[in-house]
Amino acid sequence: MSLKAELDALRLKGESRRSPEVVADMHRAVDELRASGAAERVLKIGDKMPEFALPNANEQIVESKALLAKGPLVLTFYRGRW
């Protein structure tokens, strides 16, 4: 099975567990995001990421500049406590 087929199956499985209204809202939100042009404004391979300061898992502010001074930086986003 191709990756696309697996992802489609996973999407359909998830949608089958939600009401048609919720699924419609989800699709509408995705369509609005696509129409906003946000995808064209994201960083591309080779672009330099701007400096930032964000809270870590312990809610302490961490600056990218300080981390980069120690070596390469890998940034991971996770859902957290939504």
SULZI-V86508 format. One record per helix or strand of 3 or more residues. SS is the DSSP state (hx for helix, st for strand). FROM is the first residue (numbers start at 1). TO is the last residue. If there is no record, write none. Layout:
BEGIN
ss:SS from:FROM to:TO
ss:SS from:FROM to:TO
END
This chain:
BEGIN
ss:hx from:3 to:16
ss:hx from:20 to:35
ss:hx from:38 to:41
ss:st from:53 to:55
ss:st from:61 to:63
ss:hx from:64 to:68
END
